Structure formats: C-alpha cells, structure tokens
C-alpha cells in the first residue's frame, strides 16, 4: 500500500508539480487518516447511487461535497479540475479499480455525475 502511494505521489508530481494546485496541495498539512475516512465515506455513498440517475439532486449534492472536500483538504478544486478528475476516474484503470472496490460501477457513476455537475 505504501509503495503504491509513493508511486502515485511521484507520478502526480511529475504530471502536475508545476501547477498552483499542486503547490497548494503540498503546503497543506497531511492528516491522512481523517482525510482517508472522509474520502471513503464519499465513495461509499457514490457506490450506493450506482443504480440511480447521475443528474439527480442527491448525486449532484455528493459531487459538490466531493469538490468541497478536495478544496478543503488538498487544493482549490475548480470545476475544470473536477471535470478532469471525473474523466480520470474512468480513463485510468488504476483510478477505476480503486473506486470500484466500493462496488462495481462506482467510478462510472461518479464520473458521470461530475460531468453533469461541470456541464460537460
């Protein structure tokens, strides 16, 4: 687990290390356990919506909560950044696999809900 975390951190730095969002994320103190539980809670609730409508008020509220969580704990998560995250959740099999551990299709429903939220 720790090795994978380091690999993702190195890859993220290589891809986004030059951005303001990356710099902001590195300046915030890491409270890993509290953040992980918050992330897991949001992803569990996304998994519960797999059979629902990604444009529903509940799905859209969850996306807003996710955006606010990222902004509060990592970096200012603009709609543009959020849309990119949503695309990555299904385009990158590592992210899809991680999200789908909460239930098959979690990545797809969260990605679709994010795209609706961001007007894509």
C-alpha beads as a LAMMPS data file, in Angstrom:
LAMMPS data file: protein, C-alpha beads

120 atoms
119 bonds

1 atom types
1 bond types

-500.0 500.0 xlo xhi
-500.0 500.0 ylo yhi
-500.0 500.0 zlo zhi

Masses

1 110.0

Atoms # bond

1 1 1 0.000 0.000 0.000
2 1 1 2.739 2.455 0.944
3 1 1 4.711 1.633 -2.204
4 1 1 1.646 2.327 -4.364
5 1 1 1.041 5.599 -2.533
6 1 1 4.630 6.691 -3.220
7 1 1 4.334 5.677 -6.881
8 1 1 1.140 7.723 -7.286
9 1 1 2.732 10.666 -5.469
10 1 1 5.766 10.573 -7.766
11 1 1 3.558 10.337 -10.852
12 1 1 1.331 13.188 -9.675
13 1 1 4.358 15.384 -9.013
14 1 1 5.753 14.655 -12.466
15 1 1 2.436 15.489 -14.147
16 1 1 1.208 18.423 -12.058
17 1 1 4.186 19.583 -9.988
18 1 1 4.374 22.833 -11.949
19 1 1 0.762 23.854 -11.206
20 1 1 -0.562 26.126 -8.475
21 1 1 -2.950 23.360 -7.375
22 1 1 -0.010 21.013 -6.776
23 1 1 1.891 23.644 -4.803
24 1 1 -1.197 24.338 -2.712
25 1 1 -1.718 20.635 -2.004
26 1 1 1.859 20.320 -0.765
27 1 1 1.518 23.298 1.566
28 1 1 -1.418 21.788 3.487
29 1 1 -0.651 19.519 6.418
30 1 1 -1.465 15.892 5.727
31 1 1 -3.958 14.460 8.177
32 1 1 -4.039 11.184 6.324
33 1 1 -6.414 9.153 8.490
34 1 1 -9.118 11.819 8.723
35 1 1 -8.827 12.517 5.006
36 1 1 -8.975 8.832 4.120
37 1 1 -12.131 8.313 6.147
38 1 1 -13.766 11.347 4.523
39 1 1 -12.822 10.084 1.079
40 1 1 -14.085 6.583 1.841
41 1 1 -17.392 7.963 3.127
42 1 1 -17.986 9.929 -0.065
43 1 1 -17.021 6.988 -2.271
44 1 1 -19.290 4.621 -0.292
45 1 1 -22.193 6.981 -0.865
46 1 1 -21.305 7.223 -4.561
47 1 1 -21.381 3.411 -4.715
48 1 1 -24.872 3.444 -3.204
49 1 1 -26.035 5.576 -6.143
50 1 1 -24.778 3.225 -8.866
51 1 1 -28.290 2.322 -9.996
52 1 1 -29.570 5.882 -9.796
53 1 1 -29.524 8.943 -12.000
54 1 1 -26.188 10.757 -12.075
55 1 1 -28.094 14.014 -12.639
56 1 1 -30.281 13.556 -9.546
57 1 1 -30.155 16.207 -6.825
58 1 1 -28.559 13.630 -4.489
59 1 1 -25.799 12.789 -6.968
60 1 1 -25.146 16.451 -7.689
61 1 1 -25.002 17.263 -3.965
62 1 1 -22.460 14.471 -3.491
63 1 1 -20.300 15.869 -6.307
64 1 1 -20.430 19.302 -4.670
65 1 1 -19.442 17.708 -1.367
66 1 1 -16.526 15.930 -3.096
67 1 1 -15.365 19.182 -4.713
68 1 1 -15.561 20.969 -1.355
69 1 1 -13.672 18.127 0.350
70 1 1 -10.849 18.270 -2.204
71 1 1 -10.703 22.054 -1.890
72 1 1 -10.618 21.956 1.905
73 1 1 -8.014 19.217 2.175
74 1 1 -5.791 19.436 -0.892
75 1 1 -6.139 22.316 -3.376
76 1 1 -8.711 24.666 -4.874
77 1 1 -10.778 22.227 -6.920
78 1 1 -12.240 24.332 -9.712
79 1 1 -14.920 22.934 -12.000
80 1 1 -12.211 22.459 -14.643
81 1 1 -10.038 20.421 -12.275
82 1 1 -13.067 18.478 -11.045
83 1 1 -14.054 17.617 -14.626
84 1 1 -10.532 16.343 -15.227
85 1 1 -10.721 14.189 -12.117
86 1 1 -14.036 12.775 -13.275
87 1 1 -12.561 11.846 -16.640
88 1 1 -9.554 10.247 -14.976
89 1 1 -11.781 8.056 -12.777
90 1 1 -12.811 6.037 -15.834
91 1 1 -9.910 6.673 -18.231
92 1 1 -7.177 5.433 -15.885
93 1 1 -7.746 1.825 -14.882
94 1 1 -5.907 2.350 -11.581
95 1 1 -8.384 5.009 -10.501
96 1 1 -11.306 2.971 -11.792
97 1 1 -10.149 -0.103 -9.897
98 1 1 -9.674 1.908 -6.710
99 1 1 -13.160 3.433 -6.912
100 1 1 -14.809 0.197 -7.994
101 1 1 -13.596 -1.517 -4.831
102 1 1 -16.590 0.234 -3.256
103 1 1 -18.793 -1.562 -5.790
104 1 1 -18.569 -2.285 -9.499
105 1 1 -19.565 0.839 -11.410
106 1 1 -18.710 3.394 -8.707
107 1 1 -16.105 5.064 -10.915
108 1 1 -18.544 5.320 -13.810
109 1 1 -21.396 6.807 -11.781
110 1 1 -19.153 9.319 -10.029
111 1 1 -17.530 10.295 -13.325
112 1 1 -20.946 10.747 -14.976
113 1 1 -22.251 12.805 -12.047
114 1 1 -19.166 15.031 -12.176
115 1 1 -19.618 15.583 -15.907
116 1 1 -23.235 16.653 -15.336
117 1 1 -22.180 18.946 -12.492
118 1 1 -19.487 20.567 -14.630
119 1 1 -21.788 20.917 -17.640
120 1 1 -19.800 18.579 -19.861

Bonds

1 1 1 2
2 1 2 3
3 1 3 4
4 1 4 5
5 1 5 6
6 1 6 7
7 1 7 8
8 1 8 9
9 1 9 10
10 1 10 11
11 1 11 12
12 1 12 13
13 1 13 14
14 1 14 15
15 1 15 16
16 1 16 17
17 1 17 18
18 1 18 19
19 1 19 20
20 1 20 21
21 1 21 22
22 1 22 23
23 1 23 24
24 1 24 25
25 1 25 26
26 1 26 27
27 1 27 28
28 1 28 29
29 1 29 30
30 1 30 31
31 1 31 32
32 1 32 33
33 1 33 34
34 1 34 35
35 1 35 36
36 1 36 37
37 1 37 38
38 1 38 39
39 1 39 40
40 1 40 41
41 1 41 42
42 1 42 43
43 1 43 44
44 1 44 45
45 1 45 46
46 1 46 47
47 1 47 48
48 1 48 49
49 1 49 50
50 1 50 51
51 1 51 52
52 1 52 53
53 1 53 54
54 1 54 55
55 1 55 56
56 1 56 57
57 1 57 58
58 1 58 59
59 1 59 60
60 1 60 61
61 1 61 62
62 1 62 63
63 1 63 64
64 1 64 65
65 1 65 66
66 1 66 67
67 1 67 68
68 1 68 69
69 1 69 70
70 1 70 71
71 1 71 72
72 1 72 73
73 1 73 74
74 1 74 75
75 1 75 76
76 1 76 77
77 1 77 78
78 1 78 79
79 1 79 80
80 1 80 81
81 1 81 82
82 1 82 83
83 1 83 84
84 1 84 85
85 1 85 86
86 1 86 87
87 1 87 88
88 1 88 89
89 1 89 90
90 1 90 91
91 1 91 92
92 1 92 93
93 1 93 94
94 1 94 95
95 1 95 96
96 1 96 97
97 1 97 98
98 1 98 99
99 1 99 100
100 1 100 101
101 1 101 102
102 1 102 103
103 1 103 104
104 1 104 105
105 1 105 106
106 1 106 107
107 1 107 108
108 1 108 109
109 1 109 110
110 1 110 111
111 1 111 112
112 1 112 113
113 1 113 114
114 1 114 115
115 1 115 116
116 1 116 117
117 1 117 118
118 1 118 119
119 1 119 120
